[in-house]
């Protein structure tokens, strides 16, 4: 905070309202009763493209839409270097990282992010 910035005094109610608004904005609190009622009223007029009792068709459509999407796990082989071994040891044992290992991690992360951005 800058030296010349005036201090703002908030009441407990104002702090609670700010906290409440922030938590709602970030999805940490459920919607209000009025919002749920409005959503129910809006959804009451929504029609599905098939009967609501025909859940089998819905599942088949969802399966068909998702059938082409498959998770791909890419191998990430670590080079056999002292920093790679230290990193693996720290991951297994929770030990402290050396400066060299931290620097290599930063380099690897920057390289990964650059490759990811180049691929877009």
N, C-alpha and C positions, 0 to 999 in steps of 0.2 A: 504494500500500500504506500502511496506517495506521502511525503511528509505533510503536504498542505491539504490533503484530502480530509473533508469533514467527516467526523464519525457519525454514523447513522444509528440512532437508537430505535430499536423495534420492540413492540410489545410482545408478550408471549403469544397472543392470538395471531399477530402478524407472522411470527416465526413458524407457528403451527400451520398457517395457511400456505406459506411459501413451501414448507416441507411437504405438505399434503399435495399441492399442485405439482411439485417436482416428481413425487412418487407416482402420481397418476399419469403424468406425461411419459414417464419411462416404463409404464406398464407394471409397476410394483403393487398397485392397488386395483381391485376390481372396479368396474363401473358402478355408478350410483343406481339405486333402485329405479329412478325415473329413466335412466338411460337403458336399463334392461327392459323396462316396459315398452319404451319406444322401439327398441330393436325387435321385441316380440311382435309388436303391431306391424312393423315393416316386413318381417319375415312371414307373417300370416298370409300375405297376398303373393308371396313368392311361389311360383309353380316349378316343379321339377320337370324335366323333359320326359319323364316316365313316372309310373305310379309309385307312390311312397312305400307301398308294400312290396315292391319288386326290388329288393336290395341286392339280389343276385346280379341283375343287370348293372347296377351301380358298381359293384365290386369288379365285374368283368371289364367295364369301361376304365376303371381306375388301374387295374392290372395291365390292360392293353396300353394305356398312356404311359405307364412307368416301366414297361417291359424292356424298352431300349436303353434305359438308364442303368448303368452298372458302375459300381464303385471300382476305381482303378487304384491299386496300391503300387506306387512307384518305389523301387528299391533306392536306397540312399546309402551306398557303401562308403564307409569312412576310410580315408587313406590310413595306412599303417604308419602313423607318425607319432612322436611323443605327445603332441598336443591332442591328437585324436584319442590316444590311449588315456590321457589324463581326463579328457572330457567324459569318456565312457566310464572311467572309474568314479568320477564325481557323480555321474548320474546314478550309478549303482549304489554307492556308499554315502552319498550326500556330503561328500567332502568339499573343501574349499577349492575353488578354481585358481590356477596360476594366472598371472598376468598374460602370459603367452597364450593360454587357452582362451581367456576372455577376449583377447585381441583376435584370435582365429575365429571365434564364434561371431564376432562383429563383422569380420570380413566375409564369412560364409553367409550371414544373414543379408548383408548388402548385396552380395552376388546373387542370392536367391531372389531377392526383391527386384533387382534389375532384370533378371531373366524372366520373371513373372510379368513385369511391365512391358518388356519387349515382345512377349507373346500375345499381348492384347491388341 
